[in-house]
Amino acid sequence: MRRHWWQRSAQPSPDAVPAGQPAPEAVPPSLLAWAQVVDVSRLSDKTVQKVERHLRDYRHMIPAQRREFGFFLVAAVADQVSPPPPADAQPLDVLATVLAVRRRQLGIG
């Protein structure tokens, strides 16, 4: 029986993830709990634009620049949200969570 391209692409290949690869890190429970209660209403549009740009472009930055700008943005976000993000969360996780919560609260995501 012939399979169409969409049927082939709908199923992941058994070779898509090589055996022995570690599973992606789980989201810390503290970040999940924070996402449920964080108030992002004071988050400025300018900060949101910087976070969106960073999340879009971080793969093209050198590691030191990526880390430095990530921590800079987390500090800016922490000043504008309540309560502040958990200390054990990674900067990219915090930034992505803030954008998702903001979109949910505005009803656009």
GUMI-10371 format. One record per residue: residue in one letter; x, y, z of N, C-alpha, C, O in turn. Coordinates in nm, 2 decimals. Atoms other than C-alpha are relative to their C-alpha. Last residue first. Example, Ala and Ser with C-alpha at 12.3 -4.5 7.8 and 13.67 -1.06 7.14 Angstrom:
2
 aa    n_x    n_y    n_z   ca_x   ca_y   ca_z    c_x    c_y    c_z    o_x    o_y    o_z
  s  -0.09  -0.11   0.00   1.37  -0.11   0.71  -0.08   0.11   0.08  -0.03   0.22   0.09
  a   0.09  -0.12   0.00   1.23  -0.45   0.78   0.09   0.12   0.00   0.19   0.12   0.07
This chain:
109
 aa    n_x    n_y    n_z   ca_x   ca_y   ca_z    c_x    c_y    c_z    o_x    o_y    o_z
  g  -0.08   0.11   0.02  -0.24   3.32   2.29  -0.06  -0.12   0.04  -0.01  -0.23   0.03
  i  -0.05   0.01   0.13  -0.41   3.65   2.25   0.08  -0.12  -0.03   0.14  -0.14  -0.14
  g   0.10   0.08   0.09  -0.64   3.65   2.55   0.05   0.00  -0.14  -0.03  -0.02  -0.23
  l   0.06  -0.10   0.09  -0.44   3.93   2.73  -0.10  -0.07  -0.10  -0.17   0.00  -0.17
  q   0.07  -0.10  -0.07  -0.38   3.70   3.03  -0.06   0.11  -0.09  -0.17   0.16  -0.06
  r   0.12   0.06  -0.05  -0.29   3.41   2.80  -0.08   0.11   0.08  -0.20   0.11   0.06
  r   0.10   0.02   0.11  -0.05   3.63   2.60  -0.13  -0.06   0.05  -0.24  -0.03   0.01
  r   0.06  -0.13   0.04   0.11   3.76   2.92  -0.10  -0.02  -0.12  -0.20   0.04  -0.12
  v   0.10  -0.05  -0.10   0.14   3.41   3.06  -0.06   0.13  -0.04  -0.18   0.15  -0.03
  a   0.12   0.08   0.01   0.31   3.28   2.74  -0.11   0.05   0.10  -0.23   0.05   0.07
  l   0.07  -0.03   0.12   0.55   3.57   2.73  -0.13  -0.08  -0.01  -0.23  -0.03  -0.05
  v   0.05  -0.14  -0.01   0.65   3.54   3.09  -0.08   0.03  -0.12  -0.19   0.09  -0.11
  t   0.11   0.01  -0.08   0.70   3.16   3.05  -0.07   0.14   0.01  -0.20   0.14   0.01
  a   0.11   0.06   0.07   0.93   3.21   2.76  -0.13  -0.01   0.08  -0.24   0.01   0.02
  l   0.04  -0.09   0.10   1.14   3.46   2.95  -0.12  -0.06  -0.08  -0.21   0.01  -0.11
  v   0.07  -0.11  -0.06   1.16   3.24   3.26  -0.06   0.09  -0.11  -0.18   0.14  -0.10
  d   0.12   0.05  -0.06   1.25   2.93   3.07  -0.09   0.11   0.06  -0.21   0.12   0.03
  l   0.09   0.02   0.11   1.51   3.12   2.87  -0.13  -0.05   0.04  -0.24  -0.02  -0.02
  p   0.05  -0.13   0.06   1.66   3.25   3.19  -0.09  -0.02  -0.12  -0.19   0.05  -0.12
  q  -0.09  -0.05   0.10   1.68   2.91   3.36  -0.05   0.12  -0.07  -0.18   0.13  -0.08
  a   0.04   0.01   0.13   1.48   2.86   3.68   0.10   0.06  -0.10   0.17   0.16  -0.07
  d  -0.06   0.12   0.06   1.64   2.80   4.02  -0.04  -0.02  -0.15   0.00  -0.12  -0.21
  a  -0.14  -0.01   0.02   1.59   3.16   4.14   0.06  -0.12  -0.07   0.17  -0.11  -0.13
  p  -0.08   0.09  -0.09   1.22   3.15   4.10   0.15   0.01  -0.04   0.18   0.02  -0.16
  p  -0.01   0.14   0.05   1.07   3.45   3.90   0.09  -0.08   0.10   0.17  -0.02   0.18
  p  -0.11   0.02   0.09   0.97   3.76   4.10   0.02  -0.14  -0.04  -0.03  -0.23   0.03
  p  -0.13   0.00  -0.07   0.62   3.78   4.24   0.11  -0.02  -0.10   0.09  -0.06  -0.21
  s   0.02   0.04  -0.14   0.50   4.00   4.08  -0.06  -0.13   0.01  -0.16  -0.16  -0.05
  v   0.10   0.10  -0.03   0.63   4.12   3.75   0.00  -0.02   0.15   0.09   0.01   0.22
  q   0.13  -0.04   0.06   0.81   4.44   3.63  -0.11  -0.10   0.03  -0.23  -0.08   0.00
  d   0.04  -0.13  -0.05   1.14   4.43   3.82  -0.14   0.04  -0.03  -0.21   0.12   0.03
  a   0.03   0.01  -0.14   1.17   4.06   3.76  -0.04   0.13   0.07  -0.12   0.13   0.16
  v   0.13   0.06  -0.02   1.13   4.12   3.39  -0.03  -0.01   0.15  -0.14   0.02   0.19
  a   0.10  -0.10   0.04   1.43   4.36   3.38  -0.15  -0.05   0.02  -0.23   0.02   0.07
  a   0.00  -0.10  -0.11   1.64   4.11   3.59  -0.11   0.11  -0.04  -0.18   0.16   0.05
  v   0.07   0.06  -0.11   1.54   3.83   3.35  -0.01   0.10   0.11  -0.11   0.11   0.18
  l   0.14   0.00   0.02   1.64   4.05   3.06  -0.08  -0.06   0.11  -0.19  -0.01   0.15
  f   0.05  -0.14   0.00   1.98   4.12   3.19  -0.15   0.01  -0.02  -0.21   0.08   0.05
  f   0.01  -0.04  -0.14   2.03   3.75   3.28  -0.05   0.15   0.01  -0.12   0.18   0.10
  g   0.10   0.07  -0.07   1.95   3.66   2.92  -0.02   0.04   0.14  -0.14   0.06   0.19
  f   0.12  -0.06   0.04   2.17   3.93   2.78  -0.12  -0.07   0.06  -0.22   0.00   0.10
  e   0.00  -0.14  -0.06   2.47   3.80   2.97  -0.13   0.07  -0.03  -0.20   0.13   0.06
  r   0.02   0.01  -0.14   2.40   3.43   2.89  -0.02   0.14   0.06  -0.10   0.16   0.15
  r   0.13   0.06  -0.03   2.35   3.49   2.52  -0.03   0.00   0.15  -0.14   0.03   0.19
  q   0.10  -0.10   0.03   2.65   3.72   2.50  -0.14  -0.05   0.03  -0.22   0.03   0.08
  a  -0.01  -0.10  -0.11   2.87   3.46   2.67  -0.10   0.11  -0.02  -0.16   0.16   0.08
  p   0.05   0.04  -0.13   2.74   3.18   2.45   0.01   0.11   0.11  -0.09   0.12   0.19
  i  -0.11   0.08  -0.07   2.79   3.36   2.12  -0.05  -0.03   0.14  -0.13   0.05   0.20
  m  -0.09  -0.08  -0.09   2.46   3.48   1.97   0.11  -0.10   0.05   0.09  -0.22   0.06
  h  -0.10  -0.06   0.09   2.28   3.31   1.67   0.10   0.08   0.08   0.19   0.14   0.02
  r  -0.08   0.10   0.06   2.07   3.08   1.88   0.12   0.05  -0.08   0.22  -0.02  -0.10
  y  -0.11   0.05  -0.10   1.96   3.37   2.10   0.08  -0.11  -0.06   0.20  -0.12  -0.03
  d  -0.13  -0.01   0.05   1.78   3.54   1.80   0.11  -0.06   0.09   0.23  -0.07   0.05
  r  -0.01   0.03   0.14   1.41   3.46   1.84   0.15  -0.01  -0.05   0.18  -0.09  -0.13
  l   0.04   0.14   0.02   1.41   3.43   2.22   0.01  -0.04  -0.15   0.04  -0.15  -0.18
  h  -0.10   0.09  -0.06   1.61   3.76   2.24  -0.04  -0.15  -0.02   0.05  -0.23  -0.06
  r  -0.12  -0.01   0.09   1.38   3.94   2.00   0.11  -0.09   0.05   0.17  -0.16  -0.03
  e   0.03   0.07   0.13   1.07   3.83   2.19   0.12  -0.01  -0.09   0.15  -0.11  -0.15
  v   0.00   0.15  -0.03   1.23   3.93   2.52  -0.03  -0.08  -0.12   0.03  -0.18  -0.15
  k  -0.13   0.04  -0.02   1.32   4.28   2.38   0.01  -0.15   0.03   0.10  -0.23  -0.02
  q  -0.07   0.00   0.13   0.97   4.33   2.24   0.14  -0.05   0.01   0.19  -0.13  -0.07
  v   0.05   0.11   0.07   0.82   4.23   2.58   0.07  -0.01  -0.14   0.10  -0.12  -0.18
  t  -0.07   0.12  -0.05   1.05   4.47   2.75  -0.05  -0.12  -0.07   0.03  -0.21  -0.10
  k  -0.14   0.00   0.04   0.93   4.75   2.52   0.08  -0.12   0.05   0.16  -0.18  -0.02
  d  -0.01   0.05   0.13   0.57   4.66   2.57   0.14   0.00  -0.05   0.18  -0.09  -0.13
  s   0.01  -0.10   0.11   0.61   4.70   2.94   0.01  -0.06  -0.14   0.07  -0.17  -0.15
  l  -0.11   0.03   0.10   0.53   4.43   3.19  -0.02   0.10  -0.12  -0.12   0.10  -0.18
  r  -0.09  -0.11   0.00   0.31   4.58   3.46   0.11  -0.01  -0.10   0.20   0.08  -0.11
  s   0.07  -0.12   0.05   0.02   4.34   3.39   0.09   0.12  -0.01   0.06   0.22  -0.08
  v  -0.08  -0.07   0.10   0.25   4.04   3.42  -0.06   0.13  -0.05  -0.02   0.18  -0.15
  d   0.08  -0.11   0.05   0.11   3.90   3.75   0.09   0.08  -0.10   0.19   0.14  -0.06
  v  -0.07  -0.12   0.03   0.26   3.56   3.83  -0.09   0.10  -0.07  -0.18   0.07  -0.15
  v   0.04  -0.11  -0.09   0.04   3.31   4.01   0.06   0.13  -0.05   0.03   0.24   0.01
  q   0.14   0.00  -0.04   0.02   3.00   3.79  -0.04   0.13   0.07  -0.16   0.17   0.07
  a   0.08  -0.03   0.12   0.35   3.06   3.61  -0.14   0.01   0.04  -0.22   0.08  -0.03
  w  -0.01  -0.14   0.02   0.52   3.06   3.96  -0.08   0.05  -0.12  -0.15   0.15  -0.12
  a   0.08  -0.06  -0.11   0.40   2.71   4.04   0.00   0.16  -0.02  -0.11   0.22  -0.01
  l   0.14   0.03   0.03   0.53   2.58   3.70  -0.09   0.07   0.11  -0.19   0.13   0.07
  l   0.04  -0.08   0.11   0.86   2.76   3.76  -0.15  -0.03  -0.04  -0.22   0.07  -0.07
  s   0.02  -0.14  -0.04   0.89   2.61   4.11  -0.04   0.09  -0.11  -0.11   0.19  -0.09
  p   0.13  -0.03  -0.06   0.82   2.27   3.98  -0.02   0.14   0.04  -0.13   0.19   0.04
  p   0.00   0.00  -0.15   1.13   2.29   3.76  -0.14   0.03   0.05  -0.21   0.11   0.00
  v   0.01  -0.14  -0.05   1.06   2.22   3.39  -0.01  -0.01   0.15  -0.08  -0.10   0.21
  a   0.14  -0.04  -0.04   1.19   1.88   3.30   0.00   0.14   0.05   0.10   0.19   0.10
  e   0.02  -0.03  -0.15   1.52   1.85   3.12  -0.14   0.04   0.02  -0.21   0.11  -0.06
  p  -0.01  -0.14  -0.03   1.50   1.69   2.77  -0.03   0.03   0.15  -0.11  -0.04   0.21
  a   0.13  -0.06   0.02   1.55   1.31   2.78   0.02   0.15   0.03   0.10   0.19   0.11
  p   0.08  -0.04  -0.12   1.90   1.19   2.75  -0.13   0.08  -0.03  -0.13   0.15  -0.13
  q   0.00  -0.15  -0.01   2.00   1.03   2.42  -0.08   0.03   0.13  -0.18  -0.03   0.16
  g  -0.10  -0.05  -0.10   2.07   0.66   2.47   0.01   0.15   0.01   0.08   0.20   0.10
  a   0.01   0.06  -0.13   1.88   0.55   2.16   0.11   0.05   0.09   0.22   0.08   0.04
  p  -0.09   0.12  -0.02   1.89   0.80   1.88  -0.01  -0.05   0.14  -0.03   0.02   0.23
  v  -0.08  -0.03  -0.12   1.59   1.03   1.84   0.08  -0.13   0.03   0.03  -0.23   0.06
  a   0.00  -0.14  -0.03   1.45   1.04   1.49   0.07   0.04   0.12   0.14   0.14   0.13
  d  -0.14  -0.05  -0.01   1.56   0.69   1.41   0.01   0.15   0.03   0.12   0.20   0.04
  p  -0.06   0.06  -0.11   1.22   0.54   1.48   0.14   0.04   0.03   0.20   0.03   0.14
  s  -0.08   0.11   0.04   1.08   0.80   1.24   0.06  -0.07   0.13   0.09   0.00   0.22
  p  -0.14  -0.02  -0.02   0.81   1.02   1.38   0.08  -0.13  -0.04   0.03  -0.24  -0.02
  q  -0.06   0.09  -0.09   0.47   0.96   1.22   0.15   0.02   0.02   0.22   0.03  -0.08
  a   0.07  -0.01  -0.12   0.29   1.25   1.06   0.05  -0.10   0.11   0.03  -0.07   0.23
  s  -0.06  -0.11  -0.08   0.56   1.29   0.79  -0.08   0.01   0.14  -0.03   0.07   0.23
  r  -0.14   0.03  -0.04   0.49   0.95   0.63   0.05   0.11   0.10   0.12   0.07   0.19
  q   0.01   0.11  -0.09   0.11   1.01   0.63   0.14  -0.04   0.05   0.16  -0.08   0.16
  w   0.05  -0.05  -0.13   0.15   1.36   0.49  -0.01  -0.12   0.10   0.00  -0.10   0.22
  w  -0.10  -0.07  -0.07   0.38   1.23   0.21  -0.05   0.04   0.14   0.03   0.04   0.23
  h  -0.02  -0.13   0.04   0.13   0.97   0.10   0.10   0.08   0.08   0.13   0.03   0.20
  r   0.02  -0.10  -0.10   0.17   0.60   0.17   0.02   0.14  -0.06   0.12   0.16  -0.13
  r  -0.08  -0.12   0.01   0.14   0.34  -0.10  -0.04   0.10   0.10  -0.16   0.12   0.13
  m   0.08  -0.12   0.00   0.00   0.00   0.00   0.09   0.13   0.00   0.18   0.14   0.08
